[in-house]
Every structure is written in structure tokens, then in C-alpha cells.
Amino acid sequence: MTITPRQFEVHPSSGVPIYLQIVEQVNALIVGGHLQSGEMLPSVRQMATELGVNHMTISKAYSRLEASGVVERIRGKGMMLKESHVTGTLRHRQSELQPLLEQAVIRARQLGLDDQQILSVLKTVLREIQQ
Amino acid sequence: MTRPIIEIKNLSKRFDDNDVLGGVDLTIEQGQVVGLLGTNGSGKTTLIKCLLGLLKPTVGSCSIFGEDVWNLSADAKARLGYVSQEFAVLPWLKVQSATEYIGAFYENWDGKLVRRLLDEWDLDTKQRVGVLSVGQRQKLAVILAMGHRPELLILDEPVASLDPLARRQFLQSLIEFTEDEKHTILFSTHITSDLERIASHVAMLRDGQVGYWGEMDSLKNQVKRLRIQAQNPLPADLEIPGTMRCQIDREHALVTVAEMNDDLVSTISTQFDATVSVEDLNLEEIFLELSGVSSEYDEAGASR
């Protein structure tokens, strides 16, 4: 399976910088099992042309992914996905997750859902996105 | 350290009693794609004309490639491309002859690129320039400005009359143009979504000066709107550092801040016993907020 720019979707007029959108989408594709280690990301040029954004934006996204250890720069070939490995203590990783869940829970309360109902949705999501 | 391609120092321009520009400082480095934003009459065109040596500044100076623009050498001019708002290339010429005529002025004219762009942008080379529509003329002007692959391209509202398809083609060619990260572009526009796609930097003119200058990404990362919901009525003089615009309605407040950080949210929530949510703003919203206007629409659909 090769990765094409079509698997990405950028929204230039969102408040989130485009490079961050790409970083988040690469991470999401990995978590969702759509990208495996050893696969190459499309070239900067391909991404820029097909998504219609500045090259520097793509380079920046790729550099961020490289810095966070998600991809590895292979000379003359491009960006390759690395074997995933988690870093940080359990407590640290949990604290990263907390604010995201808080937002979801606040929304759930606004929707009038009780604890059981929220947990049931969470379980569905956990099932859909396997470890 | 790359040398600046454009250097504008303390530029002021007065027309009769009207100060259009009052002390503009701006330095643009090689490879930057700079979007120039500003409301109507904020001086974008005046800035560009002073920068090109087409208007004499009242005070201050501009240089391009390190040369003063009032005495720009032929060599520097050959490395420069410009599209003005009012484009008038000899109306009796056919498109083909017009490109040949302009091309003859440049040593390194890329006829192949010009032919390809004319074809891609759907311009009929047998048409006379005079009968082209405004949008078609604009396309031709952009192609003519890019034909010698200038190191610096300056465009004054190049897309105002282009349809969405032509705008997309135009952006694609700019993306190609800047691929090697050596070409520099400065362009003014009102269409913020185009800027968001291709600009690396943004300069916003406000009150005759550069009200904001910086990277597009930092702008979006830093300018945020905080929605504050407190337990008790908030003070009328809510002092939040970096406030650009603030709107307080008893326990409820909307504050746009210029420099967002995580501490800010926790400080506000403890200080006022409030829940704070952070909202991202796109370029158009940031532009409105910087101009002192609310970017939020109320339920009735009217801007507050």
C-alpha cells in the first residue's frame, strides 16, 4: 500500500495551521492502522502540488514528525515511517490524554448523557480503533 | 544568514494632507511568500508603488536586492516581476505578439513556460489584448510577469477578477514557482483563503503601519479567542495580557489575545473561578479582530 496525498485533507481556512493538520492526520492514519512502519510518506513536492499548499508547509510538517520520532528521513528517498514506540511515563501519557477527554465529557454532559451512556460510547470507539 | 530581498525602512507617504503610510518597516528574506493584507485604503498599493520606485516616498527608503529602488539598475529590474492593479499592455496587440514584445526585453525569457501557462490558463493567443475580459487580462499580466522567472515577484491584488478555477491555477503556478525556496513573492489580496494556502508570512497594514508581521503559522498558533464563563460577574476592566479585543457581558466574556499560552487559561480560570475555552481563528477572523471588529456572528447572522 502506498500513501498518496489524497489520503490527506487540508482545510486552509481553519484556525489550525496547515502543517499541524498534516501532522495530526499522519498520526491519525498510523493509529487507525492505515499506515505501517516502513512505508514512505509522499514527497514534499507531490503533497504541495496535490494539496495546493506551500512547500515549506509540508516540509515543516515532515520535520515535526521527524523530530517527534514518527518518521525517519532516508537520504535520497524521503520520509519513512518508523516502528511505533511510546515514550514518557504512564502518568505523563495519561495527563496528555486528560484534557481531550475532558472536552468530550463536557460535551457529553451538555447532551444530557449519564456516566453509563458516555462509557458505552467510549467502549464503541475503543472497539473501532484497536490497539 | 540570507540577505534581505526587500528592505523598507521608516517609509512614509503623504498625499496632500493625507498620511497614507506613516513609518512602515518591513524586511523580507529570500524564499518568503508574503501576503500583504489591509482594508481598502490602508495603503497596500501605495506601499507597493513606493517599493518599486514608482512613487517617491515622503520620508524613508526602500531597497530591493540591496539597491535603492529610486536608482534601480537594469540588472535588478531584470530579476523582478510586477503585476499592477491597472494593467494596460498595448490593446491592439494579439496575445501572442504581446508575449513576444515583453519577452524581447528580457535576456532569460522562458518562452516554453509562457506557452505552457497560456495553454493551461486557457488564453487564446490569437485574441487581441483589448478585447480580453478583465479576468483574462489579469491572467495575461501574471504570465507576462513570470515569463523571465524573476527572483522576486510583486503582485498587487492579482486574483481580484479571477474565477475560482483560474485562482486555483494561479496558486498552483505560484506553488511551482516557489518550489526551490529561492523565489520570493509579495502579494496583496483580500482573499484570505488564498493566502492561507501559499503564504509563509503575513504583513497586515493598519493605520499606515505594519500592524502585524510574522509567520502565518505563528499567527494562527498565537492569536486565539478565549470564551470565559465565570461564576460571578466579571470586572469591566478585565486585565488579560495581550488583549486585542474584549467583550464582557456580566459572567460571560470573549477575549481575543495576541499571544496564547497554556498558563493564560489556568490563570484566568483560577482568578475568576471560570471555565475557559480556547477557540482557533482563521486568517479572516484574525484580520477582523486586528482591525478591531468582532469576527463572531450572532444568532441573527449579523456581525456584532
HADDOCK unambig.tbl for C-alpha pairs under 7 A between the chains (distance, minus, plus):
assign (segid A and resid 12 and name CA) (segid B and resid 193 and name CA) 6.44 0.50 0.50
assign (segid A and resid 12 and name CA) (segid B and resid 196 and name CA) 5.44 0.50 0.50
assign (segid A and resid 12 and name CA) (segid B and resid 197 and name CA) 5.65 0.50 0.50
assign (segid A and resid 13 and name CA) (segid B and resid 193 and name CA) 5.62 0.50 0.50
assign (segid A and resid 13 and name CA) (segid B and resid 196 and name CA) 6.53 0.50 0.50
assign (segid A and resid 13 and name CA) (segid B and resid 282 and name CA) 5.60 0.50 0.50
assign (segid A and resid 13 and name CA) (segid B and resid 283 and name CA) 6.98 0.50 0.50
assign (segid A and resid 14 and name CA) (segid B and resid 282 and name CA) 5.27 0.50 0.50
assign (segid A and resid 15 and name CA) (segid B and resid 220 and name CA) 6.07 0.50 0.50
assign (segid A and resid 15 and name CA) (segid B and resid 280 and name CA) 4.55 0.50 0.50
assign (segid A and resid 15 and name CA) (segid B and resid 281 and name CA) 4.28 0.50 0.50
assign (segid A and resid 15 and name CA) (segid B and resid 282 and name CA) 3.96 0.50 0.50
assign (segid A and resid 16 and name CA) (segid B and resid 220 and name CA) 6.53 0.50 0.50
assign (segid A and resid 16 and name CA) (segid B and resid 280 and name CA) 6.49 0.50 0.50
assign (segid A and resid 17 and name CA) (segid B and resid 217 and name CA) 5.30 0.50 0.50
assign (segid A and resid 17 and name CA) (segid B and resid 220 and name CA) 6.15 0.50 0.50
assign (segid A and resid 49 and name CA) (segid B and resid 172 and name CA) 6.80 0.50 0.50
assign (segid A and resid 52 and name CA) (segid B and resid 172 and name CA) 6.23 0.50 0.50
assign (segid A and resid 52 and name CA) (segid B and resid 197 and name CA) 6.74 0.50 0.50
assign (segid A and resid 53 and name CA) (segid B and resid 175 and name CA) 6.88 0.50 0.50
assign (segid A and resid 53 and name CA) (segid B and resid 197 and name CA) 4.72 0.50 0.50
assign (segid A and resid 53 and name CA) (segid B and resid 198 and name CA) 5.27 0.50 0.50
assign (segid A and resid 54 and name CA) (segid B and resid 175 and name CA) 5.81 0.50 0.50
assign (segid A and resid 54 and name CA) (segid B and resid 197 and name CA) 6.39 0.50 0.50
assign (segid A and resid 54 and name CA) (segid B and resid 198 and name CA) 4.57 0.50 0.50
assign (segid A and resid 54 and name CA) (segid B and resid 199 and name CA) 6.97 0.50 0.50
assign (segid A and resid 55 and name CA) (segid B and resid 179 and name CA) 6.24 0.50 0.50
